[in-house]
Amino acid sequence: MYVRKFTRKHKGKAYENYALVESVRTPKGPRQKLICSLGDLSPRPRSEWLRLAQQVTAALEGQPPLPETRDGELDEVLRKVHQRLPRSDGHQGENADLVAVHTDRVSTERPRIAGPVHVGYQFWRRLALDDNLTAVGLSDRARILTCAMVLNRLVQPKSEHAMPDWIRSTALEDILGIELSTLADDALYRNLDRLHPNRVAIEAGLSERERTLFNLDQTVFFYDLTSTYFEGLAMATKRGYSRDKRSDCKQVVIGLTINRDGFPMAHEVFEGNRQDRVSLKDMLDSIDRRTSLQAGQTVVVDRGMAFAENLEQIRSRNLHYIVASRQTERDLWLDEFEDDDGFEEVVREPSPLNPFQKKSRVEIKKRVTDSETHVLCWSEGRTEKDRAIREKQEGRFLTDLSMLEKRIQNGRLVREVAIGEAIGRLKERYSRVARYYSITYDAATKRLTHAVDEAKRGKAERLDGTYLFKTDRKDVSAEEIWRLYMLLTRAEHAFRDLKTPLAERPIFHHLEKRVETHIFLCVLAYHLLVAIEKTLLDKQVHTSWGTIRDGLVTHQVCTTVLPTSTGEGLKIRKGSTPEPEQANLYRLLGVPDEVMSTKKWWCEGRRPG
């Protein structure tokens, strides 16, 4: 221990104060720990300061000073020190933490959002992601940065440029136990580059951890695709069919495979113009690299991958399939759809959140051919929807067709080639209804005429609300096939979560590998989201991550500053007491209430009076 002088200026005048400090080792190097304030030592000769420090050190080591060397100042210093240090036997007295505080000057500082980040970090640890990242060779700092980036996407998504400021606005420093005040966006961009070559290994390890932790069923998995667009300059991207209705932007296509519990098994990023049917082989290879495909597993895909070559790709790997048939194949079953014999109603339970919910009626019928099982389905709710869509499209089609006729009659459209192109555009835009209309142009009379094929339109009306599933499995009932296919909506929910609460779009990165890693971080955040919701669902609590996050946002960490009667300030940093609703959420999730270990330290403060 030694004496250190502190100088502070106030209204142009310098004030000196002395403190007893101790040099201690920390992970960041040697630091000075304040033992107690000694006030103004100027009356005592400077040569006596070192002797005072030595006497205090000896007294704390159990060697009391000789009576002839003892004075009142030493006794006062020892009293202060003993008030702040634990007893030598390791047991603190009942009143060891009592201090006199000026209550009018108590303040708080550095409040930070803790609740959502705390839950996210606890599930990060539960999924053993740190071990996973260590296994692929990432450093401690890379693991911490990856954790912070994933938690950002889970809690309040920001760009890498804005992420450091967000990190400093949360309790991440307290939770992770690392200094992030000087973190810059360059470090986050470089971390994207470090993660990129390790994505497959990380995703494979995470999938295995989830399978054992939640006892997941991998016998059935669901594959679907979505697109996401770019703002600004984007390299190595193309335009294609945009599911976000942003055909003006370049995009990439994301393929995602999930199991029946909603956990991702694998994902791939394709060029923006990749067709669904072309992506299936690559996705099956991707799943095999991560989770090793097993013979007998069942793949569920939508009608975009219902082509013969797709089904052959699945069968060649000794896998089964359940797929929605394309419209042309469904039309071949019109007689069976019109025959009421064999249809059975599916019993559909209302949502647990809305026990008075009225489900629309669904009827199904099973028909087995030589190689496949077909399930014919009719939905009351879908009938109304199909009819409304068809009637709306037909109305718009006839309106545009009438406008085209007027353009020809008024002489604004003369060339026969241009007229043919205009007709082709109409048929392409309204393909649902144009197929049962015939449109002819008489060059001699310069008249455009159209006629409806009532037989085709009547057939379309009778097929409203119908859809067809097919599978190569014959060991499952019609209802099981219907319910399995309906689980494909979980992939749609996954895309909705990726795009909305996890803000996977739009993408601003210019480099292809950073685009892929950005999407990878969103998928990692989605793993945490599903694990949180699954934990609650297993306890019959039906809620979303968005609701959980909003409910925990008021649970914070802050520093309380207590000005003591000795003129020093005692700072205590800890989490606030959670509200009853928050404590209940923590209990259900198996997460501790304490966000961090309490930290206490002394600082220089104003003397009273």
C-alpha positions as CSV (number, residue, x, y, z in Angstrom):
1,M,0.0,0.0,0.0
2,Y,1.1,3.6,-0.5
3,V,-0.3,7.1,-0.4
4,R,-1.4,8.8,-3.6
5,K,-2.3,12.5,-4.1
6,F,-5.4,13.6,-6.0
7,T,-5.7,17.2,-7.2
8,R,-9.0,18.8,-8.2
9,K,-9.8,22.3,-9.3
10,H,-12.9,24.1,-8.3
11,K,-13.7,27.7,-9.3
12,G,-10.0,28.3,-10.2
13,K,-8.7,27.0,-6.9
14,A,-6.8,23.7,-6.5
15,Y,-7.7,21.3,-3.7
16,E,-5.5,18.4,-2.7
17,N,-6.7,15.1,-1.2
18,Y,-4.7,12.0,-0.3
19,A,-5.8,8.4,-0.4
20,L,-4.4,5.1,0.6
21,V,-4.3,2.8,-2.5
22,E,-3.1,-0.7,-3.2
23,S,-1.7,-2.1,-6.4
24,V,-3.6,-5.1,-7.6
25,R,-3.3,-7.3,-10.7
26,T,-6.2,-7.6,-13.1
27,P,-6.7,-9.3,-16.5
28,K,-6.1,-5.9,-18.1
29,G,-2.8,-5.3,-16.1
30,P,-1.9,-3.7,-12.8
31,R,-4.5,-1.3,-11.4
32,Q,-4.7,0.9,-8.2
33,K,-7.4,-0.1,-5.7
34,L,-8.6,2.6,-3.4
35,I,-8.6,1.6,0.2
36,C,-9.7,4.8,1.9
37,S,-9.5,8.5,1.7
38,L,-7.0,10.2,4.1
39,G,-8.2,13.8,3.5
40,D,-5.5,16.5,3.6
41,L,-2.2,15.3,4.9
42,S,-0.3,18.5,4.4
43,P,0.0,19.2,8.2
44,R,2.0,16.0,8.5
45,P,5.5,16.1,7.1
46,R,5.9,14.4,3.7
47,S,8.5,12.1,5.2
48,E,5.8,10.7,7.5
49,W,3.4,9.7,4.7
50,L,5.4,6.5,3.8
51,R,5.6,5.6,7.5
52,L,1.8,6.0,7.8
53,A,1.2,3.7,4.9
54,Q,3.6,1.1,6.4
55,Q,1.9,1.2,9.7
56,V,-1.5,0.7,8.1
57,T,-0.2,-2.3,6.1
58,A,1.4,-3.8,9.2
59,A,-1.8,-3.3,11.2
60,L,-3.9,-5.0,8.5
61,E,-1.4,-8.0,8.6
62,G,-2.1,-8.4,12.3
63,Q,0.9,-6.4,13.6
64,P,-0.4,-3.6,15.8
65,P,1.9,-0.5,16.2
66,L,3.9,0.0,19.3
67,P,2.2,2.3,21.9
68,E,4.9,5.0,21.5
69,T,4.3,5.1,17.7
70,R,0.6,5.1,17.8
71,D,-1.4,8.4,17.3
72,G,-5.0,9.5,16.8
73,E,-4.6,9.9,13.0
74,L,-3.4,6.3,12.6
75,D,-6.4,5.0,14.6
76,E,-8.8,7.0,12.4
77,V,-7.3,5.7,9.2
78,L,-7.5,2.1,10.5
79,R,-11.1,2.6,11.5
80,K,-11.9,3.7,7.9
81,V,-10.0,0.8,6.4
82,H,-11.7,-1.9,8.6
83,Q,-15.1,-0.5,7.7
84,R,-14.3,-1.2,4.0
85,L,-12.5,-4.5,4.2
86,P,-13.8,-8.0,5.2
87,R,-12.6,-9.6,8.4
88,S,-9.4,-11.6,8.2
89,D,-11.2,-14.8,9.0
90,G,-13.3,-14.5,5.8
91,H,-16.5,-13.8,7.7
92,Q,-18.0,-10.3,7.5
93,G,-19.8,-8.9,10.4
94,E,-23.5,-8.4,10.4
95,N,-23.0,-4.6,9.9
96,A,-19.9,-4.8,7.8
97,D,-21.6,-3.2,4.7
98,L,-23.2,-0.4,6.6
99,V,-22.3,3.2,5.6
100,A,-23.7,6.6,6.3
101,V,-25.1,8.1,3.1
102,H,-26.3,11.6,2.2
103,T,-29.7,10.6,0.8
104,D,-30.4,13.9,-1.0
105,R,-27.3,13.4,-3.2
106,V,-27.9,9.7,-4.2
107,S,-27.8,9.4,-8.0
108,T,-27.9,6.8,-10.7
109,E,-25.8,6.6,-13.8
110,R,-25.2,4.4,-16.9
111,P,-28.6,2.7,-17.1
112,R,-28.5,-0.1,-19.7
113,I,-31.2,-2.3,-21.2
114,A,-30.6,-5.8,-19.8
115,G,-33.7,-8.1,-20.0
116,P,-33.9,-9.2,-23.6
117,V,-30.0,-9.4,-23.9
118,H,-29.8,-11.4,-20.7
119,V,-32.3,-14.0,-22.0
120,G,-30.6,-14.1,-25.4
121,Y,-27.2,-14.7,-23.8
122,Q,-28.5,-17.4,-21.5
123,F,-29.9,-19.3,-24.5
124,W,-26.6,-18.7,-26.4
125,R,-24.9,-20.5,-23.5
126,R,-27.6,-23.2,-23.4
127,L,-27.0,-24.0,-27.1
128,A,-23.2,-24.2,-26.3
129,L,-22.4,-21.8,-29.2
130,D,-19.2,-20.7,-27.5
131,D,-18.0,-24.3,-27.6
132,N,-19.1,-24.5,-31.2
133,L,-17.2,-21.4,-32.2
134,T,-14.1,-22.6,-30.3
135,A,-14.2,-25.9,-32.1
136,V,-13.9,-24.2,-35.5
137,G,-10.8,-22.3,-34.3
138,L,-12.2,-18.8,-33.5
139,S,-10.5,-16.7,-30.8
140,D,-12.1,-15.5,-27.6
141,R,-12.6,-12.0,-29.0
142,A,-14.2,-13.4,-32.2
143,R,-16.6,-15.5,-30.1
144,I,-17.5,-12.4,-28.1
145,L,-18.1,-10.3,-31.2
146,T,-20.1,-13.0,-32.8
147,C,-22.3,-13.3,-29.7
148,A,-22.8,-9.5,-29.6
149,M,-23.8,-9.5,-33.3
150,V,-26.2,-12.3,-33.0
151,L,-27.8,-10.8,-29.9
152,N,-28.2,-7.5,-31.8
153,R,-30.2,-9.3,-34.5
154,L,-32.3,-11.0,-31.9
155,V,-33.1,-7.9,-29.8
156,Q,-32.8,-4.7,-32.0
157,P,-31.2,-5.3,-35.4
158,K,-28.8,-2.7,-36.6
159,S,-26.3,-2.5,-39.4
160,E,-22.7,-3.3,-38.5
161,H,-22.0,0.5,-38.7
162,A,-24.6,1.3,-36.1
163,M,-24.0,-1.8,-34.0
164,P,-21.2,-0.5,-31.7
165,D,-23.5,2.3,-30.4
166,W,-26.3,-0.2,-29.8
167,I,-23.9,-2.5,-27.9
168,R,-22.9,0.3,-25.6
169,S,-26.6,1.1,-24.9
170,T,-27.2,-2.4,-23.5
171,A,-25.8,-4.3,-20.6
172,L,-23.7,-6.5,-22.8
173,E,-20.4,-5.2,-21.3
174,D,-21.7,-6.2,-17.8
175,I,-23.0,-9.6,-19.0
176,L,-20.0,-10.6,-21.1
177,G,-17.5,-9.1,-18.7
178,I,-15.5,-7.3,-21.4
179,E,-14.7,-3.7,-22.2
180,L,-16.5,-2.7,-25.5
181,S,-16.4,1.1,-25.2
182,T,-13.8,1.5,-27.9
183,L,-15.4,-1.1,-30.3
184,A,-15.6,0.1,-33.9
185,D,-17.5,-1.2,-36.9
186,D,-14.3,-2.3,-38.7
187,A,-13.9,-5.1,-36.1
188,L,-17.4,-6.3,-36.8
189,Y,-16.9,-6.3,-40.6
190,R,-13.6,-8.3,-40.1
191,N,-15.5,-10.7,-37.9
192,L,-18.0,-11.4,-40.7
193,D,-15.0,-12.4,-42.9
194,R,-13.7,-14.8,-40.1
195,L,-17.1,-16.4,-39.8
196,H,-17.7,-17.0,-43.5
197,P,-15.6,-20.1,-44.1
198,N,-16.9,-21.7,-40.8
199,R,-20.6,-21.5,-41.5
200,V,-21.3,-25.1,-42.4
201,A,-19.3,-26.5,-39.4
202,I,-21.0,-24.1,-36.9
203,E,-24.5,-24.9,-38.3
204,A,-23.8,-28.6,-38.2
205,G,-22.7,-28.5,-34.5
206,L,-25.6,-26.3,-33.5
207,S,-28.1,-28.6,-35.2
208,E,-26.7,-31.6,-33.3
209,R,-26.8,-29.7,-30.0
210,E,-30.4,-28.8,-30.5
211,R,-31.3,-32.3,-31.4
212,T,-30.0,-33.7,-28.2
213,L,-31.1,-30.8,-26.0
214,F,-34.7,-30.7,-27.1
215,N,-35.0,-34.4,-28.2
216,L,-36.0,-33.3,-31.7
217,D,-37.6,-35.5,-34.4
218,Q,-35.5,-35.5,-37.6
219,T,-37.6,-38.0,-39.6
220,V,-39.5,-35.3,-41.4
221,F,-38.1,-32.0,-42.6
222,F,-39.5,-29.1,-44.6
223,Y,-37.9,-27.1,-47.4
224,D,-38.9,-23.7,-48.8
225,L,-37.4,-20.6,-50.3
226,T,-37.8,-16.9,-50.0
227,S,-36.0,-13.9,-51.5
228,T,-34.5,-10.8,-49.9
229,Y,-33.4,-7.6,-51.6
230,F,-30.6,-5.1,-51.5
231,E,-30.5,-1.3,-51.1
232,G,-27.8,0.5,-53.0
233,L,-24.9,-1.2,-54.8
234,A,-24.9,-5.0,-54.6
235,M,-22.2,-7.2,-56.2
236,A,-22.8,-10.7,-57.6
237,T,-26.6,-10.4,-57.3
238,K,-29.3,-10.7,-59.9
239,R,-32.9,-9.8,-60.4
240,G,-35.6,-12.4,-60.2
241,Y,-39.1,-13.1,-58.9
242,S,-39.3,-11.0,-55.7
243,R,-41.5,-12.3,-52.9
244,D,-41.1,-8.9,-51.2
245,K,-42.7,-7.2,-54.2
246,R,-39.4,-5.3,-54.8
247,S,-38.7,-6.2,-58.5
248,D,-36.8,-2.9,-58.7
249,C,-34.0,-4.3,-56.5
250,K,-31.4,-6.9,-57.0
251,Q,-31.8,-9.9,-54.6
252,V,-30.6,-13.3,-53.4
253,V,-32.8,-16.3,-52.8
254,I,-32.6,-18.1,-49.4
255,G,-33.3,-21.8,-49.0
256,L,-34.2,-23.0,-45.5
257,T,-34.8,-26.5,-44.2
258,I,-36.5,-26.9,-40.8
259,N,-37.7,-29.9,-38.7
260,R,-41.2,-30.3,-37.5
261,D,-40.4,-28.3,-34.3
262,G,-39.3,-25.3,-36.4
263,F,-35.5,-25.6,-35.7
264,P,-33.4,-24.9,-38.8
265,M,-31.4,-27.8,-40.1
266,A,-29.6,-26.0,-42.9
267,H,-29.8,-22.9,-45.1
268,E,-28.3,-21.9,-48.4
269,V,-28.0,-18.6,-50.3
270,F,-28.6,-18.8,-54.0
271,E,-28.4,-16.2,-56.8
272,G,-31.4,-14.0,-57.2
273,N,-32.8,-15.6,-60.3
274,R,-32.6,-19.2,-59.1
275,Q,-35.8,-21.2,-59.6
276,D,-37.3,-23.3,-56.9
277,R,-37.0,-26.5,-58.8
278,V,-33.3,-26.0,-59.6
279,S,-32.4,-25.4,-56.0
280,L,-33.5,-28.8,-54.5
281,K,-30.4,-30.8,-55.4
282,D,-28.1,-28.3,-53.8
283,M,-30.2,-28.0,-50.7
284,L,-30.3,-31.8,-50.2
285,D,-26.5,-31.8,-50.5
286,S,-26.3,-29.0,-47.9
287,I,-28.5,-31.0,-45.5
288,D,-26.4,-34.1,-46.0
289,R,-23.2,-32.1,-45.2
290,R,-24.6,-30.8,-41.9
291,T,-26.8,-33.5,-40.5
292,S,-26.1,-36.6,-42.7
293,L,-29.4,-37.6,-44.5
294,Q,-30.8,-40.9,-43.3
295,A,-32.7,-43.4,-45.6
296,G,-36.4,-43.2,-44.9
297,Q,-36.6,-39.5,-44.0
298,T,-39.5,-37.6,-45.5
299,V,-39.1,-34.3,-47.4
300,V,-42.0,-31.9,-47.6
301,V,-41.9,-29.3,-50.4
302,D,-44.4,-27.1,-52.1
303,R,-45.7,-27.2,-55.7
304,G,-42.7,-25.2,-57.0
305,M,-40.7,-28.4,-56.6
306,A,-43.4,-30.9,-57.8
307,F,-41.7,-31.7,-61.1
308,A,-40.7,-35.2,-62.0
309,E,-37.0,-34.5,-61.9
310,N,-37.3,-33.1,-58.3
311,L,-39.2,-36.2,-57.1
312,E,-36.5,-38.4,-58.7
313,Q,-33.8,-36.4,-56.9
314,I,-35.5,-37.2,-53.6
315,R,-36.1,-40.9,-54.3
316,S,-32.5,-41.4,-55.5
317,R,-31.4,-40.7,-52.0
318,N,-33.8,-43.2,-50.5
319,L,-35.9,-40.4,-49.1
320,H,-39.7,-40.0,-49.1
321,Y,-41.6,-37.0,-50.3
322,I,-44.9,-35.2,-49.6
323,V,-45.6,-32.5,-52.2
324,A,-48.5,-30.3,-53.3
325,S,-49.4,-31.2,-56.9
326,R,-49.3,-28.6,-59.7
327,Q,-52.6,-27.2,-61.0
328,T,-52.5,-29.1,-64.2
329,E,-52.3,-32.4,-62.3
330,R,-55.1,-31.3,-59.9
331,D,-57.4,-30.7,-62.8
332,L,-57.2,-34.3,-63.9
333,W,-58.9,-35.3,-60.6
334,L,-62.0,-33.1,-61.2
335,D,-64.4,-36.1,-61.2
336,E,-63.1,-37.3,-57.9
337,F,-63.4,-33.9,-56.4
338,E,-67.1,-33.7,-57.6
339,D,-67.8,-37.1,-56.1
340,D,-68.7,-36.6,-52.4
341,D,-68.1,-40.3,-51.6
342,G,-65.0,-40.9,-49.5
343,F,-64.5,-37.3,-48.2
344,E,-64.0,-37.0,-44.4
345,E,-63.8,-33.9,-42.3
346,V,-60.6,-33.0,-40.5
347,V,-61.1,-32.1,-36.9
348,R,-59.2,-28.8,-36.3
349,E,-58.6,-27.5,-32.8
350,P,-58.9,-23.8,-32.1
351,S,-55.8,-21.8,-31.1
352,P,-54.8,-22.1,-27.4
353,L,-54.8,-18.3,-27.4
354,N,-58.3,-18.1,-28.7
355,P,-60.4,-21.0,-27.5
356,F,-63.5,-19.5,-29.2
357,Q,-61.9,-19.4,-32.6
358,K,-64.0,-21.0,-35.4
359,K,-62.0,-23.0,-37.9
360,S,-63.1,-23.3,-41.5
361,R,-64.2,-26.7,-42.6
362,V,-61.7,-29.0,-44.4
363,E,-62.5,-32.3,-46.0
364,I,-60.0,-34.8,-47.4
365,K,-60.1,-38.0,-49.4
366,K,-57.4,-40.6,-50.0
367,R,-56.7,-42.4,-53.3
368,V,-53.9,-44.8,-53.9
369,T,-52.4,-45.5,-57.3
370,D,-49.6,-48.0,-58.2
371,S,-46.7,-45.8,-57.0
372,E,-48.2,-42.9,-55.1
373,T,-50.8,-41.9,-52.6
374,H,-53.0,-38.9,-53.4
375,V,-54.9,-36.8,-50.9
376,L,-57.7,-34.7,-52.4
377,C,-58.5,-31.7,-50.2
378,W,-61.3,-29.2,-50.1
379,S,-61.3,-26.1,-47.8
380,E,-64.3,-24.0,-47.1
381,G,-62.2,-20.9,-46.4
382,R,-60.1,-21.5,-49.4
383,T,-63.1,-21.8,-51.7
384,E,-64.2,-18.2,-50.8
385,K,-60.6,-17.0,-51.2
386,D,-60.1,-18.6,-54.6
387,R,-63.5,-17.4,-55.9
388,A,-62.7,-13.8,-54.7
389,I,-59.3,-13.9,-56.4
390,R,-60.6,-15.3,-59.6
391,E,-63.5,-12.8,-59.8
392,K,-61.2,-9.9,-59.1
393,Q,-58.8,-11.0,-61.7
394,E,-61.5,-11.6,-64.3
395,G,-62.9,-8.1,-63.7
396,R,-59.5,-6.5,-64.1
397,F,-58.9,-8.6,-67.2
398,L,-62.1,-7.6,-68.9
399,T,-61.5,-3.9,-68.0
400,D,-58.0,-3.9,-69.6
401,L,-59.3,-5.9,-72.6
402,S,-62.0,-3.2,-73.1
403,M,-59.3,-0.5,-73.0
404,L,-57.2,-2.4,-75.6
405,E,-60.3,-2.6,-77.9
406,K,-60.8,1.2,-77.6
407,R,-57.1,1.9,-78.4
408,I,-57.5,-0.2,-81.6
409,Q,-60.8,1.5,-82.6
410,N,-59.4,4.9,-82.0
411,G,-56.4,4.2,-84.2
412,R,-53.9,4.5,-81.4
413,L,-52.7,0.9,-81.9
414,V,-52.4,-0.1,-85.6
415,R,-49.6,-2.5,-86.2
416,E,-50.8,-6.1,-86.0
417,V,-47.5,-7.2,-84.3
418,A,-48.0,-4.6,-81.6
419,I,-51.6,-5.7,-81.1
420,G,-50.4,-9.3,-80.7
421,E,-47.8,-8.3,-78.1
422,A,-50.5,-6.4,-76.2
423,I,-52.7,-9.4,-76.1
424,G,-49.8,-11.6,-74.9
425,R,-49.1,-9.2,-72.1
426,L,-52.7,-9.3,-71.0
427,K,-52.7,-13.1,-71.0
428,E,-49.4,-13.2,-69.0
429,R,-50.7,-10.7,-66.4
430,Y,-54.0,-12.4,-65.9
431,S,-53.0,-16.0,-66.5
432,R,-55.5,-17.4,-63.9
433,V,-58.5,-16.3,-65.9
434,A,-57.2,-15.7,-69.4
435,R,-56.9,-19.4,-70.0
436,Y,-60.6,-19.8,-70.5
437,Y,-61.0,-16.7,-72.8
438,S,-60.2,-16.7,-76.6
439,I,-59.1,-13.4,-78.0
440,T,-59.0,-12.8,-81.8
441,Y,-58.1,-9.8,-83.9
442,D,-59.6,-9.3,-87.4
443,A,-57.1,-7.3,-89.5
444,A,-59.6,-6.6,-92.2
445,T,-62.2,-5.0,-89.9
446,K,-59.6,-3.9,-87.3
447,R,-61.7,-5.3,-84.5
448,L,-60.7,-7.2,-81.4
449,T,-63.2,-9.7,-80.1
450,H,-63.2,-12.1,-77.2
451,A,-65.3,-15.1,-76.1
452,V,-65.4,-17.1,-72.9
453,D,-65.2,-20.8,-72.8
454,E,-68.0,-21.6,-70.3
455,A,-66.8,-25.2,-70.0
456,K,-63.4,-24.2,-68.8
457,R,-64.7,-21.4,-66.6
458,G,-67.2,-23.8,-65.0
459,K,-64.4,-26.3,-64.4
460,A,-62.4,-23.6,-62.7
461,E,-65.4,-22.7,-60.5
462,R,-65.9,-26.3,-59.4
463,L,-62.2,-26.5,-58.4
464,D,-62.3,-23.5,-56.2
465,G,-61.0,-24.4,-52.7
466,T,-59.5,-27.7,-53.9
467,Y,-55.8,-28.8,-53.7
468,L,-54.0,-32.1,-54.1
469,F,-51.1,-33.7,-52.2
470,K,-49.1,-36.7,-53.3
471,T,-46.5,-38.9,-51.6
472,D,-44.7,-42.1,-52.2
473,R,-45.5,-43.3,-48.7
474,K,-48.4,-45.7,-48.2
475,D,-48.1,-46.2,-44.5
476,V,-49.7,-42.9,-43.5
477,S,-53.4,-41.8,-43.4
478,A,-54.9,-39.0,-45.4
479,E,-55.1,-36.9,-42.3
480,E,-51.5,-37.5,-41.4
481,I,-50.4,-36.4,-44.8
482,W,-52.6,-33.3,-44.6
483,R,-51.3,-32.3,-41.2
484,L,-47.6,-32.9,-42.2
485,Y,-47.9,-30.7,-45.2
486,M,-49.6,-28.0,-43.1
487,L,-46.5,-27.9,-41.0
488,L,-44.7,-26.4,-44.0
489,T,-46.2,-23.1,-42.8
490,R,-43.5,-23.2,-40.1
491,A,-41.0,-22.5,-42.8
492,E,-43.1,-19.5,-43.9
493,H,-43.2,-18.4,-40.3
494,A,-39.4,-18.7,-40.1
495,F,-39.0,-16.4,-43.1
496,R,-41.5,-14.0,-41.6
497,D,-39.4,-14.0,-38.4
498,L,-36.2,-13.5,-40.3
499,K,-37.5,-10.6,-42.2
500,T,-39.5,-8.8,-39.5
501,P,-38.2,-9.1,-35.9
502,L,-34.7,-10.2,-37.0
503,A,-34.6,-7.6,-39.8
504,E,-32.8,-9.7,-42.3
505,R,-33.7,-7.2,-45.1
506,P,-32.8,-5.0,-46.7
507,I,-29.1,-5.9,-47.1
508,F,-26.5,-3.1,-47.6
509,H,-23.3,-5.2,-47.9
510,H,-21.4,-5.1,-51.2
511,L,-19.2,-8.2,-50.9
512,E,-20.8,-11.6,-51.6
513,K,-19.2,-13.3,-48.6
514,R,-20.5,-10.7,-46.2
515,V,-24.0,-11.0,-47.6
516,E,-23.9,-14.7,-46.9
517,T,-22.5,-14.2,-43.4
518,H,-25.2,-11.5,-42.7
519,I,-27.9,-14.0,-43.5
520,F,-26.0,-16.6,-41.5
521,L,-26.1,-14.4,-38.4
522,C,-29.8,-13.9,-38.9
523,V,-30.2,-17.7,-39.0
524,L,-28.2,-18.0,-35.8
525,A,-30.5,-15.5,-34.1
526,Y,-33.5,-17.5,-35.4
527,H,-32.1,-20.5,-33.6
528,L,-32.1,-18.6,-30.3
529,L,-35.7,-17.3,-31.1
530,V,-37.0,-20.9,-31.7
531,A,-35.2,-22.3,-28.6
532,I,-36.9,-19.6,-26.5
533,E,-40.3,-20.1,-27.9
534,K,-40.0,-23.9,-27.8
535,T,-39.0,-23.7,-24.1
536,L,-42.2,-21.8,-23.3
537,L,-44.3,-24.0,-25.6
538,D,-43.2,-27.1,-23.7
539,K,-44.7,-25.5,-20.6
540,Q,-48.0,-24.7,-22.4
541,V,-47.2,-21.0,-22.8
542,H,-48.1,-19.8,-26.3
543,T,-46.3,-16.5,-27.0
544,S,-43.9,-14.9,-29.4
545,W,-40.4,-13.6,-29.0
546,G,-41.6,-10.1,-29.8
547,T,-43.9,-10.2,-26.9
548,I,-41.2,-11.6,-24.6
549,R,-38.7,-8.9,-25.7
550,D,-41.1,-6.1,-25.2
551,G,-42.0,-7.3,-21.7
552,L,-38.3,-7.5,-20.6
553,V,-37.1,-4.2,-22.0
554,T,-37.7,-2.4,-18.8
555,H,-35.4,-4.7,-16.8
556,Q,-32.1,-2.7,-16.7
557,V,-28.7,-2.5,-15.2
558,C,-27.5,0.7,-13.6
559,T,-24.9,2.2,-11.2
560,T,-26.1,3.7,-8.0
561,V,-23.8,6.4,-6.5
562,L,-24.0,6.8,-2.7
563,P,-22.2,9.9,-1.3
564,T,-21.0,8.8,2.2
565,S,-20.4,10.9,5.2
566,T,-16.6,10.5,4.9
567,G,-16.6,12.4,1.6
568,E,-16.1,9.4,-0.6
569,G,-18.6,7.9,-3.1
570,L,-19.6,4.3,-3.0
571,K,-20.7,3.0,-6.4
572,I,-22.9,-0.1,-6.7
573,R,-23.6,-1.6,-10.2
574,K,-26.2,-4.3,-10.4
575,G,-29.4,-5.2,-12.2
576,S,-32.8,-3.8,-11.1
577,T,-35.3,-6.0,-9.4
578,P,-37.5,-7.6,-12.1
579,E,-41.2,-6.9,-12.2
580,P,-43.4,-9.9,-11.2
581,E,-44.2,-10.6,-14.9
582,Q,-40.6,-10.5,-15.8
583,A,-39.6,-12.8,-12.9
584,N,-42.3,-15.3,-14.0
585,L,-40.9,-15.2,-17.6
586,Y,-37.4,-15.9,-16.2
587,R,-38.7,-18.8,-14.1
588,L,-40.5,-20.3,-17.1
589,L,-37.4,-20.0,-19.3
590,G,-35.1,-21.3,-16.6
591,V,-33.1,-18.1,-16.6
592,P,-31.7,-16.6,-13.4
593,D,-33.1,-13.3,-12.2
594,E,-29.7,-11.8,-11.6
595,V,-28.3,-10.3,-14.8
596,M,-24.8,-9.8,-13.3
597,S,-22.8,-10.1,-10.2
598,T,-23.0,-7.0,-8.0
599,K,-20.0,-4.7,-8.3
600,K,-19.0,-2.2,-5.6
601,W,-16.1,0.3,-5.7
602,W,-15.1,3.5,-4.0
603,C,-14.5,6.7,-5.8
604,E,-13.6,10.3,-4.8
605,G,-16.7,12.2,-3.8
606,R,-17.6,15.6,-2.4
607,R,-17.3,16.1,1.3
608,P,-20.5,16.8,3.0
609,G,-21.3,20.4,4.0
